[in-house]
Amino acid sequence: MGADQGEIRIEVSSPRRRFLEAFRLRSEHASAITDELRTDMAARLIEEFGSPQAAADAL
């Protein structure tokens, strides 16, 4: 993207590239959650909401 005079030039990503980048970041974050961490999070949610079904409904 640039000004009509050509004085300011800014490189921007296409919407497609930004969309794909968002999924890449989400995938990296999801892979950082281990099975042990998932189990701990599930146990905390069940404790907070009282039952597995109530925890699932809350999410």
C-alpha positions in Angstrom: 0.0 0.0 0.0 1.4 3.4 -0.8 0.5 7.1 -1.0 -0.3 8.7 -4.3 2.9 10.7 -4.1 4.9 7.6 -3.3 6.3 9.1 -0.1 5.0 6.5 2.3 5.2 2.8 1.5 3.8 0.2 3.9 3.9 -3.5 3.2 0.7 -5.3 4.2 -0.4 -8.9 4.1 -3.2 -10.1 1.9 -6.4 -11.2 3.7 -5.7 -14.8 2.7 -2.2 -14.7 4.2 -3.5 -13.2 7.5 -6.3 -15.9 7.6 -3.7 -18.7 7.2 -1.4 -17.1 9.7 -4.1 -17.0 12.3 -4.6 -20.8 11.9 -0.9 -21.5 12.1 -0.6 -19.6 15.4 -3.7 -21.4 16.8 -2.2 -24.7 15.8 1.1 -23.9 17.6 -0.7 -22.9 20.7 -2.9 -26.0 20.7 0.2 -28.3 20.3 1.7 -26.8 23.5 -1.1 -28.3 25.6 0.0 -31.7 26.8 -2.4 -34.6 27.7 -1.5 -34.1 31.3 -2.4 -30.4 31.1 -5.7 -31.3 29.4 -6.5 -33.7 32.2 -5.8 -31.1 34.9 -7.9 -28.5 33.1 -10.8 -30.9 32.8 -10.6 -31.8 36.5 -10.6 -28.1 37.5 -13.6 -27.3 35.3 -15.5 -30.3 36.6 -14.7 -29.2 40.2 -15.8 -25.7 39.4 -19.0 -26.6 37.7 -19.9 -29.7 39.6 -20.2 -32.3 36.8 -18.7 -33.1 33.4 -22.0 -32.1 31.7 -22.2 -28.8 33.5 -18.5 -28.0 32.6 -19.2 -28.9 28.9 -22.3 -26.7 28.9 -20.3 -23.8 30.3 -17.7 -24.1 27.6 
